[in-house]
Amino acid sequence: MTDFVTNDLRARLIDGVHAAGRRVLAVYERDFAVETKDDQSPLTEADMASHHALVELLEAATPEVPILSEESGDIPYATRQTWQRYWLIDPLDGTKEFIKKNGEFTLNVALIEDGVPVFGIVHAPVLETTWVGQHGQGAWKQGTNGPAESISVRSLPNPEQEAWKIVGSRSHGSAEFEAFCAELPAHERVSMGSSLKLCLVAEGAADLYPRLAPTSEWDTAAAQAVVTAAGGDVLNAHTLEPLRCNQQDSVLNPFFIVSGQRDERWENALRFQRKLEA
């Protein structure tokens, strides 16, 4: 994979994402208007402030690399399919959590090479925490003003001794998720918003995150890079192949599952859930 992201570039990008996060916090800490996009999802001025800040950052740092953002997602596939390398960003993932003011929202920047997220930054401004993953370099977590600490997924515990930790969406539940969980051994659930769910698996605080509801590639790419760099997997829930980006006209993801460790028990639960879909 790439050596494109040097230590200097990585530091510059992290600093720039933190600066964008401060712009988002300035909106978060006061009253703000909420609009509705064509897909009925909410939009705030913080989404756009972050979008502009991140695009300016990436254009200045790597002017030769194209950018796809949730807030500029109308780039035709005929153009996108020519991209071997590009930046994929979600300026504000978890807008519903932002509006609720529970702090569970993130800024996300991913580098995609040949459809694979090879580098990612996930920044949670309210939590003052950033997760970074880079293929071949590992993954780490750091406080805004603290040192970086290496992170990795954990081994799946014996459920007879310790319940598995399953992450679910704070705002997007589904019957498919419930059917999947019903087939698992002893487990407990953790609800969380935005791409933070993937980061919990990456740092070993959770074991599985089954996302059996719609998402888009910009929702997951940065955190997928963190998970895989930490030793985990982000897999298509139907094929159990790694999730890839920019493979079709649509930017919608298939249903997927994030795991720290493969195991036939949760794989069988997925197969059972798929039978219910058929």
C-alpha beads as a LAMMPS data file, in Angstrom:
LAMMPS data file: protein, C-alpha beads

278 atoms
277 bonds

1 atom types
1 bond types

-500.0 500.0 xlo xhi
-500.0 500.0 ylo yhi
-500.0 500.0 zlo zhi

Masses

1 110.0

Atoms # bond

1 1 1 0.000 0.000 0.000
2 1 1 0.907 3.631 0.041
3 1 1 3.704 5.610 1.617
4 1 1 1.826 8.678 0.429
5 1 1 0.985 9.853 3.961
6 1 1 4.322 10.830 5.490
7 1 1 4.779 11.667 9.152
8 1 1 4.783 15.379 8.316
9 1 1 1.626 15.143 6.209
10 1 1 -0.125 13.090 8.872
11 1 1 0.678 15.676 11.549
12 1 1 -0.486 18.493 9.293
13 1 1 -3.754 16.716 8.587
14 1 1 -4.442 15.945 12.254
15 1 1 -3.827 19.590 13.175
16 1 1 -6.120 20.695 10.358
17 1 1 -8.906 18.339 11.397
18 1 1 -8.619 19.639 14.957
19 1 1 -8.946 23.200 13.626
20 1 1 -12.068 22.186 11.692
21 1 1 -13.374 20.625 14.893
22 1 1 -13.019 23.942 16.678
23 1 1 -15.140 25.577 13.994
24 1 1 -17.769 22.903 14.532
25 1 1 -17.693 23.441 18.309
26 1 1 -18.257 27.162 17.842
27 1 1 -21.614 26.310 16.235
28 1 1 -22.397 23.480 18.666
29 1 1 -22.092 25.767 21.667
30 1 1 -24.746 28.213 20.491
31 1 1 -28.165 28.085 18.876
32 1 1 -28.195 27.029 15.226
33 1 1 -30.707 26.365 12.448
34 1 1 -31.398 22.880 11.099
35 1 1 -32.244 22.325 7.434
36 1 1 -33.445 19.139 5.715
37 1 1 -31.585 17.760 2.713
38 1 1 -33.242 16.050 -0.245
39 1 1 -32.736 12.643 1.395
40 1 1 -34.525 13.959 4.512
41 1 1 -31.346 13.923 6.594
42 1 1 -30.590 16.998 8.707
43 1 1 -28.012 19.643 7.804
44 1 1 -26.571 22.409 9.977
45 1 1 -24.161 25.255 9.345
46 1 1 -21.585 23.182 11.224
47 1 1 -21.708 20.517 8.486
48 1 1 -20.844 23.135 5.885
49 1 1 -18.239 24.913 8.028
50 1 1 -16.449 21.612 8.527
51 1 1 -16.800 20.725 4.839
52 1 1 -15.163 23.963 3.718
53 1 1 -12.399 23.728 6.328
54 1 1 -11.515 20.131 5.429
55 1 1 -11.621 20.725 1.675
56 1 1 -9.356 23.767 2.067
57 1 1 -6.975 21.711 4.209
58 1 1 -6.724 18.851 1.721
59 1 1 -6.501 21.074 -1.347
60 1 1 -3.602 22.945 0.242
61 1 1 -1.812 19.833 1.511
62 1 1 -2.312 17.549 -1.520
63 1 1 -3.583 19.596 -4.474
64 1 1 -3.122 16.668 -6.865
65 1 1 -5.559 14.365 -5.008
66 1 1 -9.309 14.653 -5.735
67 1 1 -11.811 14.972 -2.896
68 1 1 -15.259 13.474 -2.383
69 1 1 -17.266 14.887 0.525
70 1 1 -20.761 14.093 1.717
71 1 1 -21.567 17.735 1.053
72 1 1 -20.281 17.520 -2.546
73 1 1 -21.389 13.974 -3.289
74 1 1 -22.795 14.641 -6.766
75 1 1 -19.524 13.926 -8.614
76 1 1 -20.449 11.497 -11.448
77 1 1 -19.193 7.934 -11.235
78 1 1 -17.716 8.330 -14.707
79 1 1 -15.306 10.771 -13.072
80 1 1 -14.863 8.961 -9.777
81 1 1 -14.050 5.598 -11.324
82 1 1 -10.890 7.085 -12.824
83 1 1 -9.559 7.902 -9.360
84 1 1 -6.868 5.533 -8.119
85 1 1 -6.343 7.682 -5.032
86 1 1 -8.730 10.193 -3.473
87 1 1 -9.810 11.736 -0.199
88 1 1 -13.224 10.729 1.147
89 1 1 -14.606 12.912 3.916
90 1 1 -17.664 13.139 6.098
91 1 1 -17.458 16.641 7.572
92 1 1 -19.912 15.869 10.365
93 1 1 -20.978 12.282 10.966
94 1 1 -23.756 12.032 13.509
95 1 1 -25.628 15.240 12.741
96 1 1 -28.602 13.905 14.729
97 1 1 -26.315 13.532 17.752
98 1 1 -24.964 17.032 17.113
99 1 1 -28.503 18.395 17.167
100 1 1 -29.265 16.470 20.371
101 1 1 -26.046 17.893 21.835
102 1 1 -24.878 14.577 23.275
103 1 1 -21.357 14.962 21.868
104 1 1 -21.377 11.731 19.844
105 1 1 -20.450 13.172 16.459
106 1 1 -17.224 13.079 14.474
107 1 1 -15.225 14.621 11.651
108 1 1 -13.885 11.983 9.260
109 1 1 -11.104 12.060 6.677
110 1 1 -10.046 8.936 4.753
111 1 1 -7.535 8.281 2.006
112 1 1 -8.772 5.680 -0.476
113 1 1 -6.407 3.748 -2.745
114 1 1 -7.807 1.299 -5.294
115 1 1 -11.055 1.180 -3.326
116 1 1 -9.362 0.474 0.021
117 1 1 -9.346 2.939 2.968
118 1 1 -5.610 3.012 3.794
119 1 1 -5.522 6.010 6.119
120 1 1 -8.136 7.585 8.329
121 1 1 -8.673 10.279 10.937
122 1 1 -11.773 10.266 13.156
123 1 1 -12.051 13.284 15.448
124 1 1 -14.675 13.772 18.168
125 1 1 -14.446 17.459 19.198
126 1 1 -16.647 17.295 22.313
127 1 1 -14.847 14.169 23.550
128 1 1 -11.503 15.821 22.705
129 1 1 -10.373 12.530 21.216
130 1 1 -8.934 11.536 17.846
131 1 1 -8.435 8.080 16.342
132 1 1 -5.927 7.578 13.524
133 1 1 -5.143 4.477 11.485
134 1 1 -2.661 3.931 8.686
135 1 1 -1.985 0.765 6.756
136 1 1 1.385 -0.644 7.767
137 1 1 1.788 1.877 10.596
138 1 1 -0.863 0.811 13.104
139 1 1 -3.622 2.701 14.886
140 1 1 -3.677 5.048 17.822
141 1 1 -5.911 7.226 19.935
142 1 1 -5.046 10.571 21.432
143 1 1 -6.570 13.332 23.460
144 1 1 -6.546 16.737 21.806
145 1 1 -3.610 17.851 23.955
146 1 1 -2.265 14.460 25.027
147 1 1 0.143 11.845 23.697
148 1 1 -0.927 9.244 21.165
149 1 1 -1.514 5.742 22.521
150 1 1 -1.364 2.656 20.310
151 1 1 -4.664 0.762 20.087
152 1 1 -5.660 -2.675 18.853
153 1 1 -8.728 -4.874 18.754
154 1 1 -9.179 -7.367 21.557
155 1 1 -9.508 -11.123 21.414
156 1 1 -13.109 -12.276 21.491
157 1 1 -13.835 -13.370 25.067
158 1 1 -15.398 -16.659 26.098
159 1 1 -19.059 -15.612 26.497
160 1 1 -19.476 -18.040 29.392
161 1 1 -16.972 -15.958 31.322
162 1 1 -17.407 -12.481 29.854
163 1 1 -20.279 -11.227 27.735
164 1 1 -19.472 -10.013 24.251
165 1 1 -19.882 -6.265 23.794
166 1 1 -22.089 -5.419 20.802
167 1 1 -22.286 -1.822 19.590
168 1 1 -25.575 -0.493 18.252
169 1 1 -26.605 2.808 16.759
170 1 1 -27.889 5.517 19.058
171 1 1 -30.396 6.781 16.471
172 1 1 -30.777 4.063 13.801
173 1 1 -32.033 0.742 15.144
174 1 1 -33.347 -2.036 12.917
175 1 1 -35.257 -5.309 13.094
176 1 1 -32.290 -6.958 11.355
177 1 1 -30.005 -5.899 14.192
178 1 1 -32.399 -7.379 16.743
179 1 1 -32.639 -10.654 14.816
180 1 1 -28.859 -10.906 14.623
181 1 1 -28.358 -10.247 18.322
182 1 1 -31.008 -12.832 19.241
183 1 1 -28.751 -15.552 17.774
184 1 1 -25.604 -14.538 19.655
185 1 1 -24.260 -16.046 22.878
186 1 1 -24.237 -13.964 26.068
187 1 1 -23.663 -10.330 25.214
188 1 1 -24.323 -6.802 26.329
189 1 1 -25.111 -3.834 24.145
190 1 1 -23.524 -0.415 23.960
191 1 1 -25.360 2.394 22.147
192 1 1 -23.256 5.033 20.433
193 1 1 -23.591 7.602 17.668
194 1 1 -21.628 8.206 14.460
195 1 1 -18.367 6.502 13.469
196 1 1 -17.470 6.254 17.150
197 1 1 -19.030 2.779 16.999
198 1 1 -16.257 1.491 14.753
199 1 1 -13.637 3.166 16.936
200 1 1 -14.892 1.261 19.986
201 1 1 -14.079 -1.994 18.197
202 1 1 -10.716 -0.640 17.035
203 1 1 -9.621 0.203 20.565
204 1 1 -10.846 -3.070 22.069
205 1 1 -13.751 -1.535 23.997
206 1 1 -16.287 -3.578 21.982
207 1 1 -16.252 -6.806 19.993
208 1 1 -18.803 -6.374 17.208
209 1 1 -20.663 -3.632 15.440
210 1 1 -23.280 -5.060 13.056
211 1 1 -24.634 -2.323 10.818
212 1 1 -27.728 -3.847 9.264
213 1 1 -29.185 -0.580 8.041
214 1 1 -28.227 1.914 5.314
215 1 1 -25.000 3.945 5.413
216 1 1 -22.811 5.667 2.841
217 1 1 -19.132 5.202 2.133
218 1 1 -18.159 8.528 3.697
219 1 1 -19.823 7.419 6.954
220 1 1 -17.420 4.527 7.391
221 1 1 -14.211 4.897 5.378
222 1 1 -12.063 6.809 7.892
223 1 1 -13.061 4.585 10.792
224 1 1 -12.622 1.484 8.618
225 1 1 -8.993 2.502 8.119
226 1 1 -8.633 2.787 11.897
227 1 1 -10.243 -0.625 12.506
228 1 1 -8.138 -2.469 9.946
229 1 1 -4.927 -0.776 11.098
230 1 1 -5.831 -1.927 14.633
231 1 1 -6.121 -5.538 13.453
232 1 1 -9.876 -5.805 12.905
233 1 1 -12.192 -6.224 9.939
234 1 1 -15.013 -4.287 8.302
235 1 1 -16.863 -6.871 6.234
236 1 1 -19.794 -6.975 3.851
237 1 1 -22.479 -8.724 5.922
238 1 1 -23.542 -10.899 2.977
239 1 1 -20.198 -11.937 1.494
240 1 1 -17.892 -11.462 4.500
241 1 1 -15.457 -9.761 2.131
242 1 1 -13.793 -6.465 3.135
243 1 1 -15.891 -3.382 2.495
244 1 1 -14.611 -1.392 -0.506
245 1 1 -15.267 2.108 -1.790
246 1 1 -15.954 3.546 -5.241
247 1 1 -16.924 0.267 -6.880
248 1 1 -20.254 1.426 -8.334
249 1 1 -22.328 4.464 -9.161
250 1 1 -24.024 4.441 -5.760
251 1 1 -22.043 5.467 -2.674
252 1 1 -24.338 3.397 -0.444
253 1 1 -22.668 0.653 1.582
254 1 1 -24.043 -2.860 1.801
255 1 1 -24.968 -4.011 5.283
256 1 1 -21.726 -4.709 7.105
257 1 1 -20.191 -5.943 10.330
258 1 1 -17.167 -4.627 12.198
259 1 1 -15.290 -7.256 14.163
260 1 1 -12.201 -7.501 16.269
261 1 1 -11.992 -11.215 15.575
262 1 1 -13.697 -13.601 13.174
263 1 1 -15.784 -16.306 14.848
264 1 1 -18.233 -18.885 13.492
265 1 1 -20.806 -18.035 16.165
266 1 1 -21.421 -14.496 14.954
267 1 1 -20.944 -15.546 11.333
268 1 1 -23.715 -18.126 11.809
269 1 1 -25.902 -15.444 13.394
270 1 1 -25.401 -13.340 10.268
271 1 1 -26.353 -16.257 8.036
272 1 1 -29.514 -16.797 10.077
273 1 1 -30.399 -13.144 9.794
274 1 1 -29.909 -13.274 6.015
275 1 1 -32.357 -16.176 5.798
276 1 1 -34.937 -13.966 7.458
277 1 1 -34.327 -11.326 4.783
278 1 1 -34.881 -13.787 1.924

Bonds

1 1 1 2
2 1 2 3
3 1 3 4
4 1 4 5
5 1 5 6
6 1 6 7
7 1 7 8
8 1 8 9
9 1 9 10
10 1 10 11
11 1 11 12
12 1 12 13
13 1 13 14
14 1 14 15
15 1 15 16
16 1 16 17
17 1 17 18
18 1 18 19
19 1 19 20
20 1 20 21
21 1 21 22
22 1 22 23
23 1 23 24
24 1 24 25
25 1 25 26
26 1 26 27
27 1 27 28
28 1 28 29
29 1 29 30
30 1 30 31
31 1 31 32
32 1 32 33
33 1 33 34
34 1 34 35
35 1 35 36
36 1 36 37
37 1 37 38
38 1 38 39
39 1 39 40
40 1 40 41
41 1 41 42
42 1 42 43
43 1 43 44
44 1 44 45
45 1 45 46
46 1 46 47
47 1 47 48
48 1 48 49
49 1 49 50
50 1 50 51
51 1 51 52
52 1 52 53
53 1 53 54
54 1 54 55
55 1 55 56
56 1 56 57
57 1 57 58
58 1 58 59
59 1 59 60
60 1 60 61
61 1 61 62
62 1 62 63
63 1 63 64
64 1 64 65
65 1 65 66
66 1 66 67
67 1 67 68
68 1 68 69
69 1 69 70
70 1 70 71
71 1 71 72
72 1 72 73
73 1 73 74
74 1 74 75
75 1 75 76
76 1 76 77
77 1 77 78
78 1 78 79
79 1 79 80
80 1 80 81
81 1 81 82
82 1 82 83
83 1 83 84
84 1 84 85
85 1 85 86
86 1 86 87
87 1 87 88
88 1 88 89
89 1 89 90
90 1 90 91
91 1 91 92
92 1 92 93
93 1 93 94
94 1 94 95
95 1 95 96
96 1 96 97
97 1 97 98
98 1 98 99
99 1 99 100
100 1 100 101
101 1 101 102
102 1 102 103
103 1 103 104
104 1 104 105
105 1 105 106
106 1 106 107
107 1 107 108
108 1 108 109
109 1 109 110
110 1 110 111
111 1 111 112
112 1 112 113
113 1 113 114
114 1 114 115
115 1 115 116
116 1 116 117
117 1 117 118
118 1 118 119
119 1 119 120
120 1 120 121
121 1 121 122
122 1 122 123
123 1 123 124
124 1 124 125
125 1 125 126
126 1 126 127
127 1 127 128
128 1 128 129
129 1 129 130
130 1 130 131
131 1 131 132
132 1 132 133
133 1 133 134
134 1 134 135
135 1 135 136
136 1 136 137
137 1 137 138
138 1 138 139
139 1 139 140
140 1 140 141
141 1 141 142
142 1 142 143
143 1 143 144
144 1 144 145
145 1 145 146
146 1 146 147
147 1 147 148
148 1 148 149
149 1 149 150
150 1 150 151
151 1 151 152
152 1 152 153
153 1 153 154
154 1 154 155
155 1 155 156
156 1 156 157
157 1 157 158
158 1 158 159
159 1 159 160
160 1 160 161
161 1 161 162
162 1 162 163
163 1 163 164
164 1 164 165
165 1 165 166
166 1 166 167
167 1 167 168
168 1 168 169
169 1 169 170
170 1 170 171
171 1 171 172
172 1 172 173
173 1 173 174
174 1 174 175
175 1 175 176
176 1 176 177
177 1 177 178
178 1 178 179
179 1 179 180
180 1 180 181
181 1 181 182
182 1 182 183
183 1 183 184
184 1 184 185
185 1 185 186
186 1 186 187
187 1 187 188
188 1 188 189
189 1 189 190
190 1 190 191
191 1 191 192
192 1 192 193
193 1 193 194
194 1 194 195
195 1 195 196
196 1 196 197
197 1 197 198
198 1 198 199
199 1 199 200
200 1 200 201
201 1 201 202
202 1 202 203
203 1 203 204
204 1 204 205
205 1 205 206
206 1 206 207
207 1 207 208
208 1 208 209
209 1 209 210
210 1 210 211
211 1 211 212
212 1 212 213
213 1 213 214
214 1 214 215
215 1 215 216
216 1 216 217
217 1 217 218
218 1 218 219
219 1 219 220
220 1 220 221
221 1 221 222
222 1 222 223
223 1 223 224
224 1 224 225
225 1 225 226
226 1 226 227
227 1 227 228
228 1 228 229
229 1 229 230
230 1 230 231
231 1 231 232
232 1 232 233
233 1 233 234
234 1 234 235
235 1 235 236
236 1 236 237
237 1 237 238
238 1 238 239
239 1 239 240
240 1 240 241
241 1 241 242
242 1 242 243
243 1 243 244
244 1 244 245
245 1 245 246
246 1 246 247
247 1 247 248
248 1 248 249
249 1 249 250
250 1 250 251
251 1 251 252
252 1 252 253
253 1 253 254
254 1 254 255
255 1 255 256
256 1 256 257
257 1 257 258
258 1 258 259
259 1 259 260
260 1 260 261
261 1 261 262
262 1 262 263
263 1 263 264
264 1 264 265
265 1 265 266
266 1 266 267
267 1 267 268
268 1 268 269
269 1 269 270
270 1 270 271
271 1 271 272
272 1 272 273
273 1 273 274
274 1 274 275
275 1 275 276
276 1 276 277
277 1 277 278
